[in-house]
Amino acid sequence: MVERFFPINSPNLHDNSMMLLTGPPSSGKTSLLFQFAFNSVVNSDDKSVVFICSRRKLGTKPPFLSQGIDPSSHIFDRIQMKYVDDEEGINKFFAAFHMHDTFPVLVIIDDLGEFFDERNCQQRYRSPRGRELAIARTLALCCNAINHANDTGSCMLLFSDTHHGDTPRLLHIYKRWVNSIFTIKGDGLGSFVLKNNDNLTGSCGLEMVRTKSAKYSIALQYLVLEEIYENEEQKYHL
């Protein structure tokens, strides 16, 4: 599904209702989210996308579009921007989700972790793990809302997070809720690699892990896809 983050023809699949995009700072996550939103609208007649983000962040770091996409296109009219300041804004949106007459085909949350202030969360929950508890509460609310929407149609949630090491700090929490995780890593030469893992379990404890990756860069204020390739690895499990 890495193709859906770039301007190429790909099927509009709904196998994964909740997805995570995670990568280091300044790796083009917001740009990838916008391209995913654009593709979702193009491939869905009369459907909309809700893009939840910080107005301040979007104003200082606007997304880059792929070459060939007109920023004045009417397609963007169906991407509804929802600006929130903290996690309560996200919670209120999803708490009222069941009241919608029609549901968007996709909801995006840009940089979910940035909406949770560690000190405030610790004070609210009276726990050093307050931020983790707050994020888990929000993800549970999101999951219930998306499942409700999927009872009558197709709706997905895609959210991003920023990690500063090799893996997200809260990966153990995210893995409980998400169906698919996309990871971004720099290649050391100015480009980035976006990877999605699909596990295929075979016989005799042999697990074939198929990874599909996209190499891209941000050049001249454009999101530029360089190549898409596929690898297979073998892993043994007890």
Residue pairs with C-beta under 8 A, 6 or more apart in sequence:
1 10
1 13
1 16
1 180
1 182
1 196
1 212
2 182
2 194
2 195
2 196
2 212
2 213
2 214
2 228
3 10
3 214
3 228
4 10
4 12
4 36
4 39
4 40
5 21
5 32
5 35
5 36
5 39
5 182
5 194
5 214
6 35
6 66
6 214
6 216
6 223
6 225
6 228
7 35
7 38
7 39
7 66
7 68
7 69
7 225
8 225
10 39
12 39
12 40
12 43
12 44
14 154
14 156
15 179
16 156
16 178
16 179
16 180
17 146
17 147
17 150
17 155
17 156
17 157
17 179
18 142
18 143
18 146
18 156
18 157
18 158
18 177
18 178
18 179
18 180
19 156
19 157
19 158
19 159
19 178
19 179
19 180
19 181
19 182
20 158
20 159
20 160
20 161
20 168
20 174
20 178
20 180
20 181
20 182
21 29
21 32
21 33
21 158
21 159
21 160
21 161
21 182
21 184
22 29
22 160
22 161
22 162
22 163
22 168
22 174
22 181
22 182
22 183
22 184
23 29
23 160
23 162
23 163
23 183
23 184
23 185
23 192
23 194
24 162
24 163
24 164
24 184
24 185
24 186
25 162
25 164
27 184
27 186
27 192
28 64
28 184
28 192
28 216
28 218
28 223
29 110
29 111
29 160
29 162
29 184
30 53
30 58
30 61
30 62
30 63
30 110
30 111
30 160
31 63
31 64
31 65
31 218
31 223
32 160
32 194
32 223
33 51
33 63
33 108
33 110
33 158
33 160
34 51
34 63
34 65
34 79
35 65
35 66
35 223
36 106
36 108
36 158
37 49
37 51
37 79
37 106
37 108
38 65
38 69
38 75
38 76
38 79
40 47
40 49
40 105
40 106
40 156
41 47
41 48
41 49
41 75
41 78
41 79
41 105
42 75
44 105
47 78
47 104
47 105
48 78
48 79
48 80
48 104
48 105
49 78
49 79
49 80
49 104
49 105
49 106
49 107
49 108
50 80
50 82
50 93
50 104
50 106
50 107
50 108
51 79
51 80
51 81
51 82
51 108
51 110
52 82
52 83
52 84
52 89
52 90
52 93
52 107
52 108
52 109
52 110
53 81
53 82
53 83
53 84
53 108
53 109
53 110
53 111
54 83
54 84
54 85
54 110
54 111
54 114
54 115
55 83
57 110
57 111
57 114
58 81
58 83
58 110
63 223
64 218
64 221
64 222
64 223
65 71
65 222
65 223
66 222
66 223
66 224
66 225
67 222
67 224
80 104
82 93
84 90
84 93
84 115
85 115
86 115
86 116
86 117
86 120
87 115
87 116
87 134
87 135
87 138
89 115
90 109
90 112
90 115
90 138
90 142
91 137
91 138
91 141
94 138
94 141
94 142
94 144
94 145
95 141
95 145
97 103
97 145
97 148
97 149
98 145
98 148
100 149
102 153
103 149
103 152
103 153
103 155
104 155
105 154
105 155
105 156
106 155
106 156
106 157
106 158
107 142
107 146
107 155
107 156
107 157
107 158
108 157
108 158
108 159
109 157
109 158
109 159
109 160
110 159
110 160
111 160
111 161
111 162
112 135
112 138
112 159
112 160
112 161
113 135
113 161
113 162
113 170
114 162
116 131
116 134
116 135
116 138
117 131
118 130
118 131
121 130
121 131
121 133
121 134
122 128
122 130
122 131
123 130
124 130
124 134
125 133
125 134
127 133
132 170
132 173
135 170
135 173
136 173
136 176
139 173
139 174
139 176
139 177
140 177
142 157
142 159
142 177
143 177
146 155
146 156
146 157
149 155
161 168
161 170
161 174
163 169
167 183
168 174
174 181
175 181
180 196
181 196
181 197
182 194
182 195
182 196
183 194
183 195
184 192
184 193
184 194
184 195
185 192
185 193
185 195
186 192
186 193
187 193
187 215
190 217
191 215
191 216
191 217
191 226
192 215
192 216
192 217
193 213
193 214
193 215
194 213
194 214
194 215
194 216
195 211
195 212
195 213
195 214
196 211
196 212
196 213
197 209
197 210
197 211
198 209
198 210
198 211
198 212
199 207
199 208
199 209
199 210
200 207
200 208
200 209
200 210
201 207
201 208
202 208
205 236
205 237
205 238
206 234
206 235
206 236
207 234
207 235
207 236
207 237
208 232
208 233
208 234
209 232
209 233
209 234
209 235
210 230
210 231
210 232
211 230
211 231
211 232
211 233
212 228
212 229
212 230
213 228
213 229
213 230
213 231
214 225
214 227
214 228
215 225
215 226
215 227
215 228
215 229
216 223
216 224
216 225
216 226
217 224
217 226
218 224
